[in-house]
């Protein structure tokens, strides 16, 4: 009996620890993005002040060096987002009485706007997943060629892709809905069986002392 209790205690304890570890590991992703943002802003500021950042390629190199993205990874959308946030900080700064500093901020704001526009022109569907982005790019090409049959085929392909992705999201959502309750239940059961085992052991010890 005690062996079974110990087994269940260990089993539910391991399940609870595993689910909590997964939850904690997912929650730690946000500070990484924050660190990337801070380092990107700092490096971009230094580069602009030293006139080392004159084109979008320089900005891309800074971002890739900080975020460590691969060539195949989608980074255009994240880069545009960071550039917009940096632009907001430049525009929202209190007007400086020094005309040189004020002109510098104005020039930087215009340069950032140009970077954002060029970055989005290079990848107009950067905020979409890779598969959908590829389909939209193909549709754009076929529209330019007035190949309507291929456009219709791509639209049907897009419909299937959206349905499959929606099914995946629904499955992930259902799994996540079970994760936290299961972790809580496993911890409660671990505590419960632990108390039972401790109680059983204490009662046995007490009975042995009363009736040696």
One Martini backbone bead per residue (centre of mass of N, CA, C, O) as a GRO file, in nm:
protein
  212
    1UNK     BB    1   0.059   0.061  -0.023
    2UNK     BB    2   0.302   0.253   0.015
    3UNK     BB    3   0.424   0.204  -0.267
    4UNK     BB    4   0.187   0.324  -0.429
    5UNK     BB    5   0.200   0.606  -0.308
    6UNK     BB    6   0.488   0.673  -0.395
    7UNK     BB    7   0.438   0.642  -0.695
    8UNK     BB    8   0.218   0.864  -0.721
    9UNK     BB    9   0.387   1.094  -0.612
   10UNK     BB   10   0.608   1.087  -0.828
   11UNK     BB   11   0.432   1.109  -1.079
   12UNK     BB   12   0.276   1.377  -1.016
   13UNK     BB   13   0.526   1.545  -0.962
   14UNK     BB   14   0.652   1.523  -1.246
   15UNK     BB   15   0.414   1.643  -1.400
   16UNK     BB   16   0.406   1.917  -1.256
   17UNK     BB   17   0.698   2.005  -1.317
   18UNK     BB   18   0.679   1.994  -1.626
   19UNK     BB   19   0.449   2.201  -1.667
   20UNK     BB   20   0.584   2.435  -1.515
   21UNK     BB   21   0.833   2.449  -1.696
   22UNK     BB   22   0.681   2.521  -1.955
   23UNK     BB   23   0.552   2.783  -1.852
   24UNK     BB   24   0.815   2.930  -1.772
   25UNK     BB   25   0.959   2.916  -2.050
   26UNK     BB   26   0.741   3.088  -2.199
   27UNK     BB   27   0.758   3.346  -2.004
   28UNK     BB   28   1.079   3.410  -2.095
   29UNK     BB   29   1.054   3.549  -2.388
   30UNK     BB   30   1.004   3.857  -2.349
   31UNK     BB   31   1.283   3.964  -2.239
   32UNK     BB   32   1.432   3.908  -2.505
   33UNK     BB   33   1.287   4.127  -2.671
   34UNK     BB   34   1.370   4.359  -2.490
   35UNK     BB   35   1.677   4.330  -2.530
   36UNK     BB   36   1.675   4.372  -2.834
   37UNK     BB   37   1.558   4.655  -2.831
   38UNK     BB   38   1.775   4.797  -2.662
   39UNK     BB   39   2.023   4.721  -2.839
   40UNK     BB   40   1.915   4.840  -3.102
   41UNK     BB   41   1.885   5.133  -3.009
   42UNK     BB   42   2.177   5.176  -2.924
   43UNK     BB   43   2.316   5.104  -3.196
   44UNK     BB   44   2.156   5.303  -3.376
   45UNK     BB   45   2.242   5.562  -3.232
   46UNK     BB   46   2.544   5.535  -3.279
   47UNK     BB   47   2.535   5.503  -3.590
   48UNK     BB   48   2.398   5.779  -3.650
   49UNK     BB   49   2.604   5.968  -3.505
   50UNK     BB   50   2.854   5.833  -3.690
   51UNK     BB   51   2.753   5.773  -3.986
   52UNK     BB   52   2.702   5.434  -4.023
   53UNK     BB   53   2.385   5.485  -4.106
   54UNK     BB   54   2.259   5.499  -4.457
   55UNK     BB   55   2.113   5.216  -4.477
   56UNK     BB   56   1.928   4.928  -4.461
   57UNK     BB   57   2.159   4.723  -4.444
   58UNK     BB   58   2.273   4.829  -4.176
   59UNK     BB   59   2.019   4.771  -4.009
   60UNK     BB   60   2.008   4.467  -4.065
   61UNK     BB   61   2.284   4.398  -3.943
   62UNK     BB   62   2.214   4.485  -3.657
   63UNK     BB   63   1.970   4.302  -3.611
   64UNK     BB   64   2.110   4.028  -3.672
   65UNK     BB   65   2.338   4.059  -3.456
   66UNK     BB   66   2.129   4.059  -3.212
   67UNK     BB   67   1.906   3.824  -3.291
   68UNK     BB   68   2.024   3.581  -3.464
   69UNK     BB   69   1.923   3.545  -3.746
   70UNK     BB   70   1.839   3.389  -4.023
   71UNK     BB   71   1.802   3.404  -4.358
   72UNK     BB   72   1.515   3.239  -4.351
   73UNK     BB   73   1.404   3.430  -4.165
   74UNK     BB   74   1.152   3.635  -4.041
   75UNK     BB   75   1.230   4.004  -4.004
   76UNK     BB   76   1.078   4.248  -4.130
   77UNK     BB   77   0.846   4.301  -3.929
   78UNK     BB   78   1.022   4.348  -3.674
   79UNK     BB   79   1.188   4.580  -3.792
   80UNK     BB   80   0.954   4.778  -3.842
   81UNK     BB   81   0.863   4.792  -3.550
   82UNK     BB   82   1.127   4.908  -3.429
   83UNK     BB   83   1.143   5.161  -3.611
   84UNK     BB   84   0.878   5.284  -3.512
   85UNK     BB   85   0.955   5.307  -3.214
   86UNK     BB   86   1.199   5.488  -3.266
   87UNK     BB   87   1.044   5.716  -3.408
   88UNK     BB   88   0.867   5.792  -3.168
   89UNK     BB   89   1.100   5.881  -2.984
   90UNK     BB   90   1.202   6.110  -3.166
   91UNK     BB   91   0.932   6.274  -3.194
   92UNK     BB   92   0.868   6.286  -2.866
   93UNK     BB   93   1.076   6.474  -2.820
   94UNK     BB   94   1.191   6.741  -2.686
   95UNK     BB   95   1.247   7.038  -2.785
   96UNK     BB   96   1.539   7.181  -2.896
   97UNK     BB   97   1.726   7.473  -2.875
   98UNK     BB   98   1.917   7.326  -3.049
   99UNK     BB   99   1.937   7.334  -3.389
  100UNK     BB  100   2.122   7.095  -3.444
  101UNK     BB  101   1.961   6.880  -3.288
  102UNK     BB  102   1.689   6.925  -3.431
  103UNK     BB  103   1.792   6.855  -3.716
  104UNK     BB  104   1.886   6.571  -3.649
  105UNK     BB  105   1.607   6.455  -3.569
  106UNK     BB  106   1.474   6.512  -3.841
  107UNK     BB  107   1.666   6.343  -4.016
  108UNK     BB  108   1.617   6.075  -3.870
  109UNK     BB  109   1.313   6.055  -3.921
  110UNK     BB  110   1.336   6.046  -4.231
  111UNK     BB  111   1.521   5.799  -4.245
  112UNK     BB  112   1.329   5.599  -4.103
  113UNK     BB  113   1.094   5.621  -4.302
  114UNK     BB  114   1.261   5.510  -4.538
  115UNK     BB  115   1.326   5.234  -4.416
  116UNK     BB  116   1.037   5.134  -4.378
  117UNK     BB  117   0.943   5.151  -4.672
  118UNK     BB  118   1.163   4.968  -4.796
  119UNK     BB  119   1.111   4.716  -4.619
  120UNK     BB  120   0.807   4.681  -4.719
  121UNK     BB  121   0.867   4.666  -5.025
  122UNK     BB  122   1.041   4.400  -5.007
  123UNK     BB  123   0.799   4.296  -4.784
  124UNK     BB  124   0.458   4.318  -4.795
  125UNK     BB  125   0.410   4.015  -4.627
  126UNK     BB  126   0.575   3.992  -4.345
  127UNK     BB  127   0.322   3.938  -4.134
  128UNK     BB  128   0.323   3.661  -4.258
  129UNK     BB  129   0.342   3.359  -4.310
  130UNK     BB  130   0.526   3.188  -4.529
  131UNK     BB  131   0.301   3.047  -4.695
  132UNK     BB  132   0.116   3.295  -4.737
  133UNK     BB  133   0.332   3.483  -4.855
  134UNK     BB  134   0.388   3.315  -5.109
  135UNK     BB  135   0.103   3.326  -5.228
  136UNK     BB  136   0.078   3.635  -5.252
  137UNK     BB  137   0.320   3.671  -5.438
  138UNK     BB  138   0.203   3.498  -5.666
  139UNK     BB  139  -0.052   3.663  -5.713
  140UNK     BB  140   0.090   3.923  -5.795
  141UNK     BB  141   0.233   3.805  -6.043
  142UNK     BB  142  -0.027   3.702  -6.191
  143UNK     BB  143  -0.164   3.978  -6.211
  144UNK     BB  144   0.053   4.112  -6.388
  145UNK     BB  145   0.000   3.871  -6.611
  146UNK     BB  146  -0.310   3.793  -6.623
  147UNK     BB  147  -0.335   3.506  -6.455
  148UNK     BB  148  -0.634   3.389  -6.347
  149UNK     BB  149  -0.605   3.084  -6.308
  150UNK     BB  150  -0.370   3.104  -6.101
  151UNK     BB  151  -0.520   3.277  -5.899
  152UNK     BB  152  -0.744   3.075  -5.832
  153UNK     BB  153  -0.555   2.852  -5.736
  154UNK     BB  154  -0.427   3.020  -5.503
  155UNK     BB  155  -0.687   3.073  -5.347
  156UNK     BB  156  -0.743   2.774  -5.282
  157UNK     BB  157  -0.473   2.735  -5.134
  158UNK     BB  158  -0.528   2.948  -4.917
  159UNK     BB  159  -0.779   2.820  -4.796
  160UNK     BB  160  -0.637   2.559  -4.698
  161UNK     BB  161  -0.424   2.697  -4.519
  162UNK     BB  162  -0.616   2.844  -4.324
  163UNK     BB  163  -0.761   2.592  -4.221
  164UNK     BB  164  -0.512   2.442  -4.112
  165UNK     BB  165  -0.423   2.668  -3.914
  166UNK     BB  166  -0.686   2.674  -3.751
  167UNK     BB  167  -0.667   2.382  -3.651
  168UNK     BB  168  -0.398   2.417  -3.501
  169UNK     BB  169  -0.491   2.641  -3.306
  170UNK     BB  170  -0.720   2.477  -3.175
  171UNK     BB  171  -0.539   2.251  -3.064
  172UNK     BB  172  -0.352   2.430  -2.893
  173UNK     BB  173  -0.576   2.555  -2.719
  174UNK     BB  174  -0.671   2.288  -2.591
  175UNK     BB  175  -0.401   2.215  -2.460
  176UNK     BB  176  -0.368   2.474  -2.287
  177UNK     BB  177  -0.635   2.432  -2.122
  178UNK     BB  178  -0.503   2.162  -1.981
  179UNK     BB  179  -0.233   2.233  -1.849
  180UNK     BB  180  -0.295   2.393  -1.589
  181UNK     BB  181  -0.503   2.205  -1.451
  182UNK     BB  182  -0.314   1.956  -1.446
  183UNK     BB  183  -0.093   2.081  -1.272
  184UNK     BB  184  -0.271   2.143  -1.026
  185UNK     BB  185  -0.375   1.855  -0.976
  186UNK     BB  186  -0.098   1.719  -0.939
  187UNK     BB  187  -0.017   1.884  -0.690
  188UNK     BB  188  -0.255   1.813  -0.509
  189UNK     BB  189  -0.208   1.505  -0.516
  190UNK     BB  190   0.074   1.510  -0.402
  191UNK     BB  191  -0.005   1.635  -0.131
  192UNK     BB  192  -0.217   1.429  -0.052
  193UNK     BB  193  -0.037   1.170  -0.057
  194UNK     BB  194   0.172   1.281   0.136
  195UNK     BB  195  -0.019   1.310   0.379
  196UNK     BB  196  -0.106   1.018   0.387
  197UNK     BB  197   0.171   0.893   0.433
  198UNK     BB  198   0.235   1.055   0.688
  199UNK     BB  199  -0.016   0.964   0.848
  200UNK     BB  200   0.033   0.661   0.841
  201UNK     BB  201   0.312   0.672   0.978
  202UNK     BB  202   0.220   0.813   1.242
  203UNK     BB  203   0.013   0.602   1.331
  204UNK     BB  204   0.207   0.363   1.348
  205UNK     BB  205   0.396   0.486   1.555
  206UNK     BB  206   0.180   0.531   1.777
  207UNK     BB  207   0.091   0.231   1.803
  208UNK     BB  208   0.372   0.121   1.882
  209UNK     BB  209   0.387   0.288   2.151
  210UNK     BB  210   0.117   0.185   2.281
  211UNK     BB  211   0.175  -0.123   2.136
  212UNK     BB  212   0.459  -0.304   2.189
   0.00000   0.00000   0.00000
